[in-house]
Amino acid sequence: MPKPNPAPRSRPAVLLGLILLLCCAGAAGALDDIADYVVVSEILLAPYEGQAPFIELYNPTDDDVDLDGYFIKSSNGGPVLYLEDDIPAYGFYLIALADADWPTNWTVPDLVFPELEIDTLSGGIILYDTGELVDTVGWGAPITDYYEGTPCNTPNTGSSLERKSGSYHDEERGNGLDTQNNLFDFHLRGEPEPQNSDSPIEQPPSSADNQSWSYIKSLFGEEE
C-alpha cells in the first residue's frame, strides 16, 4: 500500500521556520555589517534639469560627530573638499556640488562646494578623517582604486546611488550598511532624497529581527 502524502505545512509553521532561519543567519552577520562610523549615504552624479548634484553623509552612531578634519577626495583629482560642523547622531549632512539652481523643494545644503569634480560615468570618492580612510564609494568600470569590492552600476541621469539600511532596505532605518562591497551596499534611487543635518534622524536596525521580519512580510504579505 502506498504511503499517504504528508499533510502540507501550515502557513504559520512555514513563517516560523523562516523567522528562525533568517534570524539565526542574520544574528551572526547582519548587525556586524552596520557601520559604526560616518558613511557616504547618497550621491547624485548626473542631475536632470531642475536637480543639482550632491553628496550626502550619514552617521549611524549614537553620538554626534565633529566633521572638523574630515575631507573628501575625488578620483578626478582637483580641489579637496574639507568638511565642517557636526553631523548628528543617526543624522545626515548634505553637500551641494553646485552653487546655483538648488531645487527649492529640497532641503538646504549644510555645505556648498561646486569645485569638487566627479566623473558621472566611472569614478569614485573617498571620505577621510585626518588622513585616515573612512569610506569609499565607486561606480562604473573599475578603472581606479576608488571603490570597495565591486563598483556600483552607473546610475541613469536623474537617479542617485543610495546606501541601504541593511541587507533588506528600510527607508526609515537610515543608510548604514557597509559590507565593503559597493555593488551590494548601494541601490539605485529613481527619485533622489537629499537630507541635511536638520532632517529627521533615522536609527539603524536594532536587531536582526527587524530586517528578517520585513523580508518575510515582503514574501508572504500581511496576515488577513
C-alpha positions in Angstrom: 0.0 0.0 0.0 1.4 3.4 -0.9 2.3 5.7 1.9 -0.1 8.7 2.2 1.3 12.1 1.3 2.3 14.1 4.3 0.0 16.9 5.2 1.1 20.3 3.8 2.7 22.5 6.4 0.5 25.3 7.6 1.4 28.9 6.7 2.2 29.8 10.4 4.6 26.9 10.6 6.4 28.0 7.4 6.6 31.5 8.7 8.0 30.4 12.0 10.6 28.3 10.2 11.7 31.2 8.0 11.8 33.5 11.0 14.1 31.2 12.9 16.3 30.6 9.9 16.7 34.2 8.9 17.2 35.4 12.5 19.9 32.8 13.2 21.7 33.7 10.0 21.2 37.4 10.4 22.3 37.5 14.0 25.7 36.3 13.0 26.4 38.8 10.3 23.6 41.4 9.6 24.4 43.7 12.5 28.1 43.4 12.0 27.6 45.0 8.6 26.1 48.2 10.1 28.8 50.8 10.1 29.9 52.4 13.4 31.4 55.4 11.6 30.3 58.1 9.2 29.5 56.8 5.7 28.6 58.2 2.3 24.8 57.6 2.1 23.6 59.1 -1.2 25.1 60.6 -4.3 23.5 62.3 -7.3 26.1 62.3 -10.1 24.2 63.4 -13.2 21.1 65.6 -12.4 18.1 66.3 -14.6 17.2 69.9 -15.3 15.7 71.1 -12.1 18.0 69.0 -10.0 21.6 69.5 -8.7 24.5 67.1 -7.9 25.1 66.4 -4.2 26.8 64.1 -1.7 25.0 63.1 1.5 26.6 61.6 4.6 25.0 59.5 7.3 26.1 59.0 10.9 24.9 55.5 12.1 26.2 56.0 15.6 24.5 57.3 18.8 26.9 60.3 19.2 27.2 63.5 17.2 30.4 63.6 15.1 32.6 66.7 14.7 33.5 66.8 11.0 36.5 69.1 11.5 39.4 67.2 10.0 37.2 65.2 7.6 37.6 65.7 3.8 36.6 64.1 0.5 38.7 63.4 -2.5 37.5 62.6 -6.0 39.1 60.2 -8.5 39.0 63.1 -10.9 41.6 65.0 -8.8 41.1 68.7 -8.3 40.4 70.5 -5.1 39.8 68.6 -1.9 36.5 69.1 -0.1 37.1 70.0 3.6 34.1 69.5 5.9 32.9 71.5 8.9 30.3 71.5 11.7 28.7 68.4 13.2 26.7 65.5 11.9 24.1 64.5 14.4 23.7 61.0 15.9 21.6 59.0 13.4 21.5 62.1 11.2 22.7 63.4 7.9 25.0 66.0 6.3 24.3 67.4 2.9 26.9 68.8 0.4 25.8 70.6 -2.7 28.1 70.3 -5.7 26.6 73.3 -7.4 26.4 76.9 -6.2 23.2 77.8 -8.2 19.9 76.4 -9.2 19.5 74.3 -6.0 15.9 72.9 -6.1 13.6 74.9 -3.8 11.7 71.7 -2.8 14.9 70.0 -1.5 16.5 70.5 2.0 19.0 73.3 2.3 22.7 72.0 2.0 24.9 72.1 5.0 27.8 72.9 2.7 28.2 74.1 -0.9 31.3 73.2 -2.8 31.0 73.2 -6.6 34.7 72.8 -7.1 34.7 69.1 -6.4 34.7 67.4 -9.8 33.0 64.0 -10.1 33.1 61.7 -13.1 29.5 60.8 -14.0 30.4 57.5 -15.8 33.2 55.8 -14.0 34.9 57.2 -10.8 34.6 57.4 -7.1 35.1 59.4 -3.9 36.9 58.7 -0.7 36.0 60.1 2.7 38.9 60.7 5.1 39.2 61.7 8.7 42.5 63.5 9.3 44.2 61.4 6.7 42.7 58.0 7.7 40.4 56.4 5.1 36.8 56.1 6.4 34.6 55.2 3.4 35.0 54.7 -0.3 32.2 54.7 -3.0 32.9 54.0 -6.7 30.7 53.4 -9.8 31.1 52.3 -13.4 34.2 50.5 -14.7 36.9 49.6 -12.1 39.5 51.9 -13.7 40.6 53.5 -10.4 41.0 52.2 -6.8 38.2 54.4 -5.6 35.7 51.7 -4.8 35.1 48.8 -2.3 34.7 45.2 -3.6 32.9 45.9 -6.8 31.9 49.4 -8.0 28.2 50.3 -8.2 26.4 50.4 -11.6 26.5 53.8 -13.1 23.1 55.4 -12.4 21.0 57.0 -15.1 20.6 60.7 -15.4 18.4 61.9 -12.6 18.8 58.8 -10.4 21.0 58.6 -7.3 23.1 56.0 -5.6 21.7 55.3 -2.1 23.2 53.2 0.6 20.9 50.5 2.0 19.9 50.4 5.7 20.6 46.6 5.8 20.5 43.6 3.5 16.8 44.3 3.1 16.4 48.1 2.8 14.0 50.0 5.0 13.6 53.7 4.2 13.0 54.5 7.9 16.2 52.8 9.2 18.9 55.0 7.8 21.7 54.1 5.4 24.3 52.3 7.5 25.0 49.0 5.6 28.7 48.6 4.8 29.9 45.1 3.8 32.9 46.7 2.0 31.2 45.9 -1.4 29.7 49.0 -3.1 27.6 47.0 -5.5 25.8 45.2 -2.7 25.7 48.1 -0.3 24.0 50.6 -2.7 20.9 50.6 -4.8 19.6 53.0 -7.5 17.1 55.5 -6.4 14.8 56.9 -9.1 13.8 60.0 -7.0 16.7 61.4 -5.0 16.0 62.5 -1.5 18.9 64.7 -0.1 18.8 65.0 3.7 20.6 67.6 5.8 21.6 67.9 9.4 18.1 69.2 10.3 16.3 66.3 8.7 14.6 63.8 11.0 17.0 61.2 12.4 16.8 57.6 11.2 18.1 54.9 13.6 19.7 51.8 12.1 18.1 48.4 12.8 18.5 47.4 16.4 18.3 43.7 15.8 18.4 41.1 13.0 14.7 40.6 13.7 13.8 43.9 12.2 15.5 43.1 8.9 14.2 39.5 8.8 10.6 40.3 9.6 10.5 43.0 6.9 11.8 40.4 4.4 9.3 37.8 5.5 6.3 40.2 5.1 7.5 41.1 1.6 7.4 37.4 0.6 4.1 36.5 2.3 2.2 39.7 2.7 0.3 40.8 5.8 -1.8 38.3 7.7 -5.5 38.7 7.0 
